[in-house]
């Protein structure tokens, strides 16, 4: 195996087709919605990196704290020779696991962004020339086939990203992950935990307005990619806590009555003054709930770690 392989499992036009489908579906339903993945063009990714450094936004720091403290325990429990990372992005936090796994043979980052995968691989291989990297351009929410790499395998899904999936979507996702695991393989899952509402809302509505800019960036994506005549200034950022579902919702609220025209889709979208469009759900979890969702997917929770303040958790599960 060469040090770096890149396999595309998505068609070249998959991103454009998915955006069109999501916009057509989301903006013609009631209430209107868009999936959060469309925040992340180049500018959106920069804004999110800025968010992770904000004083109000604790999840990235909390997860990094756990990884720094517990990576040796994760390595001892899994003895992984292959690390698979879903939604790998820059692979920054992955370094804690790479450093802790002395017998690691292969790293398999999975992401929809080819540039993110190649950039991260170049950096990692410069630091670890002995590591084999087989990157997959793939949408892990739509099923995945892994390359042949040595067992045991550790599949990591970090950052609390599972919270962006609705409960039914989480069920489908976890069951699909279960199909990837053989006996002796593990899933490492990052989940943000339920906590005081004021802490949660501040994390998604910071004083500097960075998260507001990040939220509105989806409108910039629509304007650029679909020629939508939408002005981000016509909307305001909203973040609220849903007590019943125990999740944060980010929304965009129309400041006045307006119409958004999207010529690429032959679509005209009316907004009433004050009408809100949901752009993200970020579910927060409790240990019993995580254990139950894993069990329903055929996974047994074996380890549970939190940061010192109990804000975030990493759980380790194996196929039952």
C-alpha positions, 0 to 999 in steps of 0.5 A: 500500500502506498502512503496515500490513496484517495478514492472517490465514491461520490460522482463529481456532480454529487454536491451540486445535485444534493444542494439542489435537492435539499433546497427544493425540498427544504424551502417548499415545506412548512416550516422551511429548513435547510441541512447544516452541511451547507454552512461549510463552504470555504468561508463557512469552514473558516467561520466555524474554526473561529467559533471553536476558539470563542469563549462561549463555545466549549464543545471543541475544548471539552472534547480535546481535553478528553482526547488528551487525557484518555487517548492512551485508554482508548488505545489500550481498549481497542488496540486498533490497527486501522483508524477510520474517521467520519467527517474528518475535516482537518483531522486536527483532533485525530492526532491524539489518537494517532499518537496513542496507537503504537500499532496503527497501520492505516488511517481512513479519513472520510469526508465530502471535501477532496481539498480537506482530505488532501490537505490533512493527509499531506500534513499528517504524512509529513509528520508520520511518513510511516502511516498509510492514509486511504482517504474516501471522498464519501457521504457517510450518512448515505452508507459506506464501504471501507477499504481493506485494512488491518483489524481491529478497526476503530471508527471515530465520529467526533465533534458532537456531529451526531447531534445534527441528525434527527432521531430517526436519522441517528437510528439509520446512521448508527445501524449503518456504522454497525454494519462496518464493524466486525467482532473486535472493532469499535465506535468512538462517538463524541456527544455534547451533553445536556446542561444549563440552557443559558450555557447552551444558548450562548454557545450558539449565539456568541457576543461577537456575532461569529455564529450569526455570520456562520448561520447566514453563510448558508444564504451566501452559498445559495446566492453563489451556487444557485443564483438566489437573489437573497440578502443575508442582511434581510435575516437575523440569527436565532438560537433557542433551546427546545426543552422537549427534544433537548436540542438547540435549534438555529434558525434564520428569521425574516426581518420583513415580508420578502421573496427569494427567487432561485432561478436555477431551480425555477423557484420563488420562495415567499417569507412572511415577516418574522417567519423562521427557517431552521438551519441546524438542530444540535441535540444534547445527550444523556448517558442513558440515552446514548446507551439506548440508541447504541443498543438499538443499533446493535452496539454495546457501550463499554466506556464513557469519558467526560471532561472535568466539568461534565460538558461533553462525552466520548463513548466507546462501543463495540458490536454486540 
